[in-house]
Amino acid sequence: MSRWIHPEPARFNGGAVNSYIFYAHDDHAVNHQNEKRFYAALKRNGIAAKLIEFKHGGHGFGLGLKGTDSTGWPKACAAWLKKERFLPVR
C-alpha cells in the first residue's frame, strides 16, 4: 500500500478547529508526516492542538487495540479537553 504524503504544508482559511491528533507508529497505511505537518500548521496558526503517537495499535484501532498502549487515547484525550477547557474540570 502506498504511504502517500501531502506535498504542501497545510493552509488554513479560518476554518480549522482545535484538534486532538493520535496515531499508532505501527500503522503502515498512512505516512505519519501528514499528522506531524498538520499539527505543526495548527500550532503555527495559534490553534489548540495535541499530537500523540502510540507504539502499537495499527490502522483504525477505535477506542484502542486491547493489549496495546493505544487503549490510553480516550483518557489522554479527556485530560487534554479538560486542560484546554473544552470539558468541565471536576
N, C-alpha and C positions, 0 to 999 in steps of 0.2 A: 504494500500500500504506500502511496506517495505521502510524504510528510511535507505538505505544502506550507510555505511561509508567505505571508503578505509582503510584497516588495517595498511598500512605502510605510512610513510611520503613520499611526492613527491620527486623524484630524477630527476636530470637534467643531460643530457649528452652534453650540449652546444646548444641544440635546442629550449630552452624555449625563449619565446618572451615577451616583455613588455605587461602587462595585466591590463585592467580595469575590475574589477570583481564586479558585483552587483547582489543582490537578494532581495526578499521580505520575511520578517520574517514569514508571513502567508502562505508561500509556503510549504505545507506539503508533497510534492512529493519527496523532497530530504533532506538529512541530511546536515545542514549548516556547520558542522565541516569540510566537504570536501573543501568548499570555503576557510575557515579560514586556514586550513592546507596548501592548495595550495599557498595562499597569503604569509604565513609565509616562505614557502620554496623559493618562488621567492625573497623575501627580503633577506633571508639568503645568497642567491647566487648573490646578487647585481643587480637584475633585477628590473627595474622600475615597480611598481605595485600600484594599488589603490583598496581598498575594501570598498564598501558601502552597508549597509543594510537599506532597506526601510521597514517601518512598514507594509504597505499594497500593494498588487499587485498580490498575488497568484503566480501560476506557469505559465511561458510563457506569461508575460504581454507586450511583444513587446516594443513599444515606451512609454508605461505606461498605467495603467488602469485608465480611466477617474474618477476623484473624489478622487484619492489616491495620496500619496506622491511619488509613483513610476513614475509619469509623469515628475519628475525632473531629471531623469537619463540622458537624452540626453544633457541637458545644463551642468550638472555637469561633464559629460564625456568630452565635448568640452573644458571646463575650464581646466581639467586635461591635456588633449592633448596639449593645448597651454602652460601650465606651464612646461610640460616636453619637449616642443619644437618639438612636433610631428606635430603640426599645426602652421601656421604663426600667430603671435600676431598682431592684427590690432588695 
